[in-house]
């Protein structure tokens, strides 16, 4: 039999074309879209349909200067909404000032970026006052804007993260080389065994080796017995079954299991499970003789307000992400890798592209990766924008040149992802830890945790803390140490007590300073195993009816067991005493309303209804009786319906802020309610 021609690498066409047109003209010029439609054969209506979905694209010429100011969480706390109002009044006509969703710079709030006609990359100005921003805009109007702020400036002189096994030096791709040694050793053992069992000669054994690693080229004749032997090794079947032969990847996956490495994007699914699912789907395709392509995708669309850890990892350790993509390709048999990055992260995009070029020069990836022995192209996909793209199926839709509307699942992406082919999608940090774990061992990584928990993790923390930023911490460290530790946040601004804590941006709602029985702690909490173990470690009376939230340990399983929202994401936001949680809730609800993709009715209408309710409450338009007797029961029913029937995680997160406000901050609700309206008495 001859080897069939390999499929060309996948590349999106429509979205990159829209990005090029926008970069060239500052908006999606109709004539340019018509020209592309004619050249590509893609209908103009489809270009317009996709372009209209993403907030980054414009359909009319922009003014000379546009100022975008973040209006979410930490930036709102820093006065960004008042800044927008002030600048709209102060700046001349022809300047557009807009509030926008999170820009990923919550540690230097308020964050603003400047759009200037003809400029491809928007400069950022961070932590600036209204007066400073006005001066910046006026400078831009005369083509003399001041020097921009950069993300790279934060890391100048900083010690390397512990995740970086290269200690800040250029990557040697040790984990990939170690995996290749395991693969090639198994191939040699399988070739020798096949020679003994089936009488393969030296030429056939070399053909087996080439075919196994993917060196064979189209048109090369492969003898049937060699092809059958290769298939047995590739699928870990029959005589080639076992970790020393076709099952060599299990040895690596077991290291990830020993590390208890889970998805860091929120779901916490074991990484080994995802990798196995994709690998097994590729094996099934091999047996069936169908399309054997598969994809590795890094989800770097970090748009959750309060979350910016991946920004630092992509900028400071792009070599780890690229290495992990290649390693995942080896383990699963995937044919191509992508690093999906939000368009606001221009420095990170450039850093990853530079590292990919370096890896190609080393033979580690590319169309002819000599060290791998096969083709494995890796590229950066720049997001066209929108919070919804952080949802993994919506991300895949965007990469597929479609509107980024989440899919109904099943089927899952591990079997039916990009191009309807097996695809693993995971968070930047998840991939970042993979080289460390495989190079140093899963047990070594697990031993980095404290208080009985495994590993380390990154948190981005902002709001009312003295030193907001990205911190790499041992899993299981207490929230108290992160907020008050001198090596971390150094305490709360003004030395005020903490009033509330958002454990996962707006998606996790708001937690009070103390969790109490009936108001935060789970039912029958004194018999909860996680509570009993935590009480013993922290010296808390196991019969206590409350716990200071600062004594909670930062670990996903613990938060799922003991916190009312069961969430522990990467974006932590701290609120000091004096903050109005009704105000914070309103702006979180506005975020969900603005970012809903609109595909499903519960989220599209529900987020609007809940925003209207929060707005009426904050504006003092609801009396106490109406709230208690009519709106509160209705609200609980609506929140439950939104949570149960929305397609994706965005819709299921909509209830969290409003529900937590009602459950944990009744005093902030009460101060906005008006006195009960006296009902007219019947005439006698």
Number of C-alpha atoms within 10 A of each C-alpha: 12 14 14 12 10 12 10 9 14 16 12 13 13 22 22 17 17 23 21 16 19 22 17 16 17 24 21 25 17 14 9 17 20 16 12 19 18 12 9 11 9 15 13 15 12 15 21 15 12 19 23 15 18 20 13 16 20 15 14 12 13 18 14 16 19 20 24 21 29 27 31 30 29 29 29 21 17 22 15 26 19 12 22 21 14 15 21 15 10 12 15 10 9 12 18 17 21 18 17 17 23 26 29 23 27 30 23 20 29 28 27 28 21 23 23 21 17 14 14 16 16 19 20 22 24 22 20 18 16 19 12 12 22 19 15 20 24 17 13 18 15 8 12 11 15 13 10 13 14 13 18 12 9 11 12 8 7 8 9 15 16 14 22 19 20 18 13 13 11 11 19 14 21 17 23 24 16 15 20 19 12 18 22 16 15 22 26 16 16 26 27 16 18 23 18 11 10 11 13 20 13 12 9 18 21 15 22 31 20 17 22 24 20 14 18 20 15 11 11 13 14 17 13 11 16 24 19 13 24 25 20 21 26 25 20 20 15 11 15 25 17 15 14 18 26 25 18 23 22 16 14 21 19 15 22 25 17 16 24 20 25 23 20 22 21 15 13 15 15 17 21 19 15 20 23 18 19 29 27 19 21 27 20 14 16 17 13 10 9 10 12 20 21 27 27 29 27 26 27 28 29 26 21 23 29 33 28 26 23 26 25 19 23 26 20 20 26 24 28 29 25 30 26 27 29 26 27 23 24 20 21 25 25 25 22 24 28 20 25 26 27 26 21 24 23 18 16 25 22 15 16 24 17 14 20 24 16 16 22 20 13 15 19 28 30 22 15 16 19 16 14 20 19 23 21 25 20 27 19 18 22 23 24 25 21 23 26 24 29 27 19 26 23 21 27 28 19 26 27 20 18 20 22 28 23 24 18 10 11 8 11 15 22 26 20 18 22 24 15 14 21 26 31 31 25 21 22 29 25 21 27 25 24 28 26 22 24 26 19 15 18 24 18 18 24 23 16 17 19 17 15 12 20 23 24 22 21 23 23 24 31 32 27 25 25 17 21 25 21 23 17 15 20 21 23 22 19 20 17 17 17 20 24 17 12 11 11 20 23 17 22 21 16 10 13 14 14 23 19 23 21 27 26 25 28 29 27 25 26 31 25 21 19 19 20 18 16 13 16 20 20 18 12 9 21 18 12 15 12 16 22 16 15 19 19 11 12 13 10 17 13 17 12 12 14 18 19 13 20 18 19 21 22 24 23 19 16 19 18 14 18 22 20 20 23 17 24 27 26 25 25 23 26 24 29 20 15 10 15 18 25 26 17 23 26 22 21 26 27 23 24 27 23 17 17 23 23 16 15 18 14 22 28 20 15 24 29 18 16 22 23 16 19 22 20 15 22 22 13 14 13 20 16 19 16 14 19 11 10 11 15 14 11 12 18 14 11 18 22 13 16 23 21 12 14 20 20 22 16 22 27 20 22 31 28 21 26 26 19 22 23 18 16 21 19 13 13 17 22 17 14 18 20 16 11 12 11 7 6 6 6 5 4 3
